[in-house]
Structure formats: structure tokens, C-alpha cells
Amino acid sequence: MDLDRFVKLAVHSLVTAVVWLGSSVLAAAQPSAMPLLTTAAAQNAVADQTHGDQTARDAQTDYPALHLSGFADINYAAEKASDGPRGFNEGQFVLHMAGALSPRVNFFGELSFTSRLDAGIGSPPATGFNAEVERVIIRFDQSDELKVSFGRYHTPINWWNTAFHHGQWLQTTISRPEMVQFGGRFLPVHFVGALVEGVLPASGWNLGYQGGVGNGRGNVISRAGDAGDNNGRPAWVMNLYAKPDRIFGLQVGGSLYVDRISVPGQPEFDERITAAHVVWQREDPEVIAEIADVRHERLDGLLTASSMAYYVQGAYRLPSKARLWKPYYRFEHNGIDRADPIFATVPNLDVSTLGARFDISTYVAIKGELRVRSLNDQPRTKGGFFQIAFTF
């Protein structure tokens, strides 16, 4: 059986299974017994408890107070072996720990466990899962206008990276955009240092800011400088945005990130990243658009390279009896300057993703996607993907 027929069969089987499952749930559930939140509302409900953005209640008397929650997902992929894993795979198992240490001091931690393709290989044999401290943050809340924190963050360099964390249930789609993939090289998704943030009402414009200083990319540019800055030159990031009251769910903003990249065996480069986003985070519709330009300049001035990536994603929660369904589409493009040695292994690509999310209950989602990829001007490849994602 060729790949196209296999993908069509997999997608057909997925749709049949989801329709059957959804029909069974709807038939068995009374309206009052199945309080389905919209995806955004459910995400916000969990985020209030788990993302470290909550403030301690003044009525809290027992400290420390700890709240533990988690995320997991099971996936199935039908694609060529050269394009990635096939068959069933266990996604990340993620734990979120949010603790109130006093009325104005909060702690947040995030741990992930990711299955390895090389499990059992080598001497000593590789473990079955990689354990990673994704985020660890202590924050001091002076007011809504001023909050100061220290730790390991998801870099506030673009919207997706700070809105959707580890735990695939949180996002509408199965996959993250390529420009902000965990373990990717295009944008630094992690940042170790200090952050000042807040929101100013500004007559209903709700102007938010985030400013940070710390360790940027490490000796491996896909990782943060967890053990210290490798060149003594700190990274800086500034993010500004507005969320006007008059247009519910709209956010518009931009960011600037400056760092110096020191990779063993290569000349040093100054890095400047500018990014912008427009987001309308509703269920009917959900629209997310982001663009980022990464500029690298060698210290001797002999080489300057600029690479750009963007994506546009649209989704719509269907009305009435079909409210469990949320179809979506995303197009993304990464344009890499081939003269840039820092991005020598980062591919040029175009990806179209068509899929649907089915919220079988408030905290369980079933997703199916068809992706068409064009990599470094090679012929297009297709793949079908299926995921059950949940939070607990």
C-alpha cells in the first residue's frame, strides 16, 4: 500500500472513530451532565491554576500551598520513515506545580518526560525517557502593574511560546509551528534570568509589558544557558502588547531580543530578533498570526545574514449541536539565509496543516491532522496524524 492510500485510510478511520465516539457521548450525556467549556475558556481555567500567572489569594492562611496538575498525550503518525516517527507514540508527560509561598510570592515549576527513539541503545543503554526541567520561576507580585520574577522561562519572544506551554491539550492543534518547536533552532524558546512584567489599564487599552535579562542561547543554540552564560554577554528581551476592551480577545504586540552567540569552533555573532503578532483568541473564530526576523552579524562585520519565518492559523468552533468540533488550518513558512552558518542545518520549509479538534469532554480532546510539507525545495510530502490529549 502506498503512502497516499495509507494516509487516506488512516484519516478515514480516524474520522469514523471520532464520529462514532462523539455520537455515543452526546447520546449518553444530558446537557446538564456534560459542562463543556470552550477550548479557550478551559485553557484559561487550567492556566489560572497551573501556569504561574495566578496571584495568591489574600484569604490564604496556610503556606506553602501547592497545586499539582498534569498533561499527557498519545499520538499516531502515518508518514514516510524519512519524515519522522510512524505508528503509535507516547507524547510528553508533563507536571505543573504552582505554589503560593505568601500572599505576594508564588512559585511555578514544570517538568516533562519525553520518550526517546534511542532507548536501550549504547553503553550504558539510553533511558526510555528524557526528564527535563522546562520552567522554574519564583515571582514577587507588587501589583498588576509590577511583577518581578527569576528563573527559567519560555522566552517572551512571541505569542505562542508564552501562551501554549508543554501539554498538547492546551493548544488547538497537534503540532507547534516550526519556528517555535521545542528543541528547534530558529527562535530561543527558553531563557534563564530575571523578568519584569505588568499590565497598565490605559483607558481600556490594557497595555502589557515584559522585560528580561539573562542567559540566552547556550553552546548548543537550541538550548538555554542553564548552567551559566557561555560568553558573559547577557541576552535582553522586551515584549509590548495591547488587549483593548472594545474588541474582546484581540491582542496586538511586538518584541525585540538581543544576544551574542558563542558556539565552540565558530566565530561569534551578534543576534537580533524582531517579532510581531496579531491574535484574536476567540472560539468563533480563533486567529493567530506571527512573524519573526532573525539577524546574525559576525563581530568582524564580514558577514550579515537575515532569516524570516511566519505562520497564520485560523480555527472556528462550530455552533449548537456541533460545538464539540473545532476545525482549523495553518500555513507556515521558514525562509533561511543559506549564508548563515548559525542556521546551517535549519531547513527552508512550507507547511500546510488541515485538521479538526473534537472536545469529547472538558479536559480531553481528540485531534486529527493532515500535513503537507515542502522541505528545502524538495518534492512535497504528506502525513496523517492523530492525537488524544488530556489534562488532569
SVG drawing of the C-alpha trace seen along z (x, -y; Angstrom):
<svg xmlns="http://www.w3.org/2000/svg" viewBox="-30 -56 67 58">
<polyline fill="none" stroke="black" stroke-width="0.4" points="0.0,0.0 1.5,-3.4 1.7,-6.3 -1.2,-8.3 -3.6,-5.3 -2.3,-4.7 -2.8,-8.3 -6.3,-8.3 -7.2,-5.1 -5.8,-6.4 -7.7,-9.7 -10.9,-7.9 -10.6,-5.5 -9.9,-8.5 -13.0,-10.4 -15.2,-7.3 -13.9,-6.6 -14.3,-10.2 -17.8,-10.5 -18.9,-7.2 -17.3,-8.2 -18.8,-11.7 -22.2,-10.3 -22.0,-7.9 -21.0,-10.6 -23.7,-13.0 -26.4,-10.3 -25.4,-9.3 -24.9,-12.8 -27.6,-15.1 -27.0,-18.8 -26.5,-19.4 -24.2,-16.4 -21.7,-17.5 -20.5,-21.0 -18.2,-21.5 -16.1,-24.7 -14.9,-26.3 -11.3,-25.5 -10.1,-29.0 -12.2,-29.0 -11.0,-25.6 -7.4,-26.6 -7.8,-29.7 -9.4,-27.8 -6.4,-25.4 -3.9,-28.3 -5.2,-30.2 -4.1,-27.2 -1.0,-25.9 0.8,-28.5 2.3,-30.5 0.2,-33.6 -2.1,-33.3 -1.8,-35.6 -2.1,-34.2 -5.5,-34.8 -5.4,-37.2 -7.6,-34.7 -4.9,-32.1 -3.6,-31.3 -1.5,-28.1 1.8,-28.4 3.2,-26.9 0.2,-25.9 0.8,-23.6 -1.3,-22.7 -0.3,-19.9 -1.7,-19.2 -0.5,-17.4 -0.8,-16.8 -0.3,-13.8 -1.0,-12.8 -1.0,-9.6 -0.2,-10.0 -0.4,-8.1 1.5,-9.1 1.2,-7.8 4.1,-9.2 7.3,-8.1 10.0,-6.9 12.4,-9.6 9.9,-12.3 9.7,-11.2 8.3,-8.5 5.5,-6.3 2.8,-4.3 1.8,-5.0 4.0,-7.0 3.7,-8.4 3.9,-12.2 5.2,-14.3 4.1,-13.6 4.1,-17.0 3.7,-18.0 2.9,-21.6 3.5,-22.7 2.1,-26.0 2.7,-27.1 1.8,-30.1 4.6,-31.0 2.9,-34.1 0.1,-36.5 2.6,-38.1 5.1,-35.4 4.4,-32.5 6.4,-29.6 5.9,-27.7 7.6,-24.6 7.2,-22.5 8.7,-19.0 8.5,-17.0 9.2,-13.4 9.8,-12.7 10.2,-9.2 13.5,-8.6 14.0,-6.9 17.3,-5.6 16.0,-4.0 18.2,-1.0 20.9,-1.8 24.5,-2.4 26.7,-1.6 25.3,-2.3 21.9,-1.9 20.0,-5.1 17.0,-5.6 13.5,-5.3 12.6,-8.9 14.4,-12.3 13.5,-14.2 13.7,-18.0 13.1,-21.0 11.2,-23.1 10.4,-26.1 11.1,-27.0 10.0,-30.5 9.7,-32.4 7.7,-35.6 7.1,-38.6 3.8,-40.5 3.8,-44.1 0.6,-44.8 -0.9,-44.0 1.3,-46.8 4.5,-45.4 5.7,-41.8 9.3,-40.7 10.4,-37.1 13.6,-35.0 14.1,-31.5 13.8,-29.5 11.1,-30.8 9.6,-30.2 11.1,-33.2 8.5,-36.0 9.8,-36.5 6.5,-35.7 2.9,-35.0 2.7,-31.2 5.7,-30.5 4.2,-32.1 0.5,-31.2 0.9,-27.4 3.4,-25.6 4.2,-21.9 1.0,-19.9 -0.6,-19.5 -4.1,-19.8 -3.6,-23.5 -3.3,-24.3 -5.9,-23.8 -3.5,-21.9 -1.4,-18.8 1.8,-20.4 3.5,-23.7 4.6,-26.0 8.1,-25.1 9.5,-28.5 8.8,-27.7 9.3,-24.0 10.8,-22.7 14.3,-21.8 14.3,-23.9 17.0,-26.4 15.2,-29.3 13.9,-31.0 15.3,-30.6 12.3,-29.0 13.9,-29.0 15.5,-31.9 17.2,-31.8 17.3,-35.1 15.0,-37.8 11.8,-39.2 9.8,-42.4 6.2,-42.4 2.8,-44.1 -0.4,-45.4 -1.5,-49.1 -5.2,-49.7 -4.5,-52.8 -8.2,-53.7 -9.2,-50.3 -6.2,-49.5 -4.7,-47.2 -1.0,-47.8 1.2,-44.9 5.0,-44.7 7.7,-42.2 11.4,-43.0 14.0,-40.5 17.8,-40.0 19.6,-36.7 21.4,-33.8 20.4,-33.4 21.4,-30.6 24.0,-28.1 26.9,-26.3 24.1,-24.4 21.9,-27.1 18.7,-25.0 19.2,-25.1 19.3,-27.9 22.3,-28.6 21.0,-26.8 24.4,-26.4 25.6,-30.0 26.2,-32.4 28.8,-31.0 30.2,-34.4 29.5,-36.8 27.3,-38.9 23.7,-38.8 20.7,-38.5 17.9,-41.1 14.2,-40.7 11.4,-43.3 7.8,-42.5 5.0,-45.1 1.3,-44.3 -2.2,-45.7 -5.5,-44.0 -8.3,-46.5 -11.5,-46.1 -13.5,-47.1 -12.5,-44.1 -12.8,-41.1 -10.0,-38.5 -7.8,-40.7 -4.1,-41.1 -1.5,-43.0 2.1,-43.3 5.8,-43.0 9.1,-42.1 12.9,-42.6 15.5,-40.1 19.3,-40.8 22.1,-38.3 25.6,-37.3 26.0,-33.7 29.3,-31.9 29.4,-28.4 32.7,-26.4 34.7,-26.3 32.9,-29.2 33.2,-33.0 31.0,-34.9 27.8,-36.5 25.5,-39.2 21.9,-38.2 18.9,-40.5 15.4,-39.1 12.3,-41.3 8.9,-39.7 5.2,-40.8 1.9,-39.2 -1.9,-39.7 -4.1,-37.3 -7.9,-37.1 -8.3,-34.4 -12.0,-33.5 -13.5,-30.2 -15.6,-31.7 -13.1,-32.4 -9.6,-31.9 -7.0,-33.7 -3.2,-33.7 -0.6,-35.3 3.1,-35.8 6.2,-36.9 9.9,-36.9 13.1,-38.1 16.4,-36.7 19.5,-38.8 23.0,-37.5 26.1,-39.7 29.6,-38.4 31.7,-40.5 34.3,-41.4 31.5,-42.7 32.3,-40.4 29.0,-38.6 25.4,-39.6 22.5,-37.2 18.8,-37.6 16.2,-34.9 12.4,-35.2 9.6,-32.9 5.8,-33.4 2.6,-31.5 -1.1,-32.2 -3.6,-29.9 -7.4,-30.0 -9.9,-27.9 -13.6,-28.0 -15.8,-26.4 -18.9,-25.1 -22.2,-26.2 -25.1,-24.5 -25.0,-20.7 -21.7,-20.6 -20.0,-22.7 -17.6,-19.8 -15.9,-20.3 -13.3,-22.9 -11.8,-22.7 -8.6,-24.6 -6.0,-25.4 -2.4,-26.7 0.1,-27.8 3.7,-28.4 6.9,-29.5 10.5,-29.5 12.9,-31.3 16.5,-30.7 19.5,-32.7 21.8,-29.9 24.8,-32.1 24.2,-32.0 26.5,-29.4 24.4,-29.5 21.4,-28.2 23.4,-25.8 21.2,-22.9 17.9,-24.7 15.8,-23.9 13.7,-26.2 10.1,-24.9 6.5,-25.5 3.9,-23.6 0.1,-23.4 -1.8,-21.8 -5.5,-21.0 -7.3,-19.4 -10.0,-19.3 -10.2,-19.2 -13.0,-17.2 -13.5,-18.1 -15.0,-14.8 -15.2,-16.3 -13.9,-19.5 -10.4,-18.1 -10.0,-15.6 -9.5,-16.4 -9.2,-14.3 -7.3,-15.8 -6.7,-14.7 -4.4,-16.5 -3.2,-16.2 0.1,-18.0 1.7,-18.8 5.4,-19.8 7.9,-21.2 11.5,-21.0 14.4,-22.8 12.6,-22.9 12.2,-19.1 9.0,-17.4 6.1,-17.8 5.5,-15.1 2.2,-14.2 1.4,-12.8 -1.7,-12.0 -1.6,-12.5 -3.9,-11.6 -3.8,-12.6 -5.6,-12.1 -4.6,-14.9 -5.8,-15.5 -5.2,-17.3 -5.7,-16.1"/>
</svg>
